[in-house]
Amino acid sequence: MRIRTLLPLAIVAVAPLFGQLAKVIGNRDVAMGHLHLTVRDVDAQKKFWTDFGGKPVQNGMLGLIEFPGVYIMLRKGEPTGGSVGSVVNHVGFNARNSAEMAAKWEAAGIKLEKGNAAGQYYINTTDGLRIEILEDKTISTPLKFHHIHFNLTAEAVPQAQAWYARMFNADPGTRGRYKSGDIDGANLTFANVKEAQAPTKGRALDHIGFDVPNLDLTYEKMMLQGAKFDAAPRAVNDGKTKIAFLTDKWGTYIELTEGLAPK
């Protein structure tokens, strides 16, 4: 596991267990936190994500669906569009046994598209979130969060890679043919497309979330690095959780949280 000197923020390793987003290691203090979805029918989407393999949990007033490495949060609304067509085209999970999981999903009524690679599938939710499944026989759980796939113009790809490295200490590299940035808990994949895509806010995937142990300190560090926030840190959930929001220059709406996981 990489341990590097903190730039604006530090990164944590995501434990492959339910209820544990991250463990602080060295100077790292940011983990993949959640995906916040705009859904037409909250109950139907709770069923989908439970059938998909998640576990509904409660943190005070916050209802979450828990997976190894990520929480799903649902907000009732009318999405302005699916994830395809937005700057975050899709999200990805690893399955330890794709064929076994696919059989379970089909039995639950979840429709699948077979991908070109062995063990690769795609799922589209009724609200338009696209999900990629990639097989990884080495993971310790049946399913685990893997990546966020950004669609950006050619000139934006290296800019975004550098920005996420500076703001979130994402380790620059490649994933297959794509430039990427690795944070503990997620790969940020930057793909090249011809035209700039729509912002995420209001769409099926409204925003992505990163979790930190000290949001006020994280906020100050990011401000020093030139980050511009849409909303400064504030307490919610009867004071159990803190949140702040910013938008990257390509239109990805991002929430930072402190105290997201149930205790």
Buried (B, 14 or more C-beta within 10 A) or exposed (E): EEEEEBBBBBBBBBBBEBEBBBEBBBBBBBBBBBBBBBBEEBEBBBBBBBBBBBEEBEBBEBBBBBBBBBBBBBEEBEBBBBBBBBBBBBBBBBBBBBEEBBEBBEEEEBEBEEBEEEBBBBBBBEBBBBBBBBBBEEBEBBBBBBBBBBBBBEEBBEBBBBBBBBBBBBBBEEBEEBBBBBBBBBBBBBBBBEEEBBBBBBBBBBBBBBBBBEBEBBBEBBEEEEBEBEEEBEEBBEEBBBBBBBBBEBBBBBBBBBBBBBE
